[in-house]
């Protein structure tokens, strides 16, 4: 700290460091907000998606034969004989 120039350089370095810190923190906060919005949207979309619905054969619904259960779980059709 022998001259005024070193004091000014030190002050400028501190200001630049603080500016970089604020910029990095705001960028991290923005990315966290975007990730949270995507996660919430994904959860809502999964909740509103189609649910598996059971389907029955006509003979089983008429009560003539043993009931055969058929349903689609979203990954494929399942036939329970």
MOMO-V152168 format. One line per field, one symbol per residue. psi: psi as a letter, one per 20 degrees, with the letter a starting at -180 (. if undefined). Layout:
# MOMO-V152168
psi=???
This chain:
# MOMO-V152168
psi=lhrhghggggghggghghghggggghgghghhgghggggghggghhhjrqqppqqqrhhhhijhrqpppprojiirppoo.
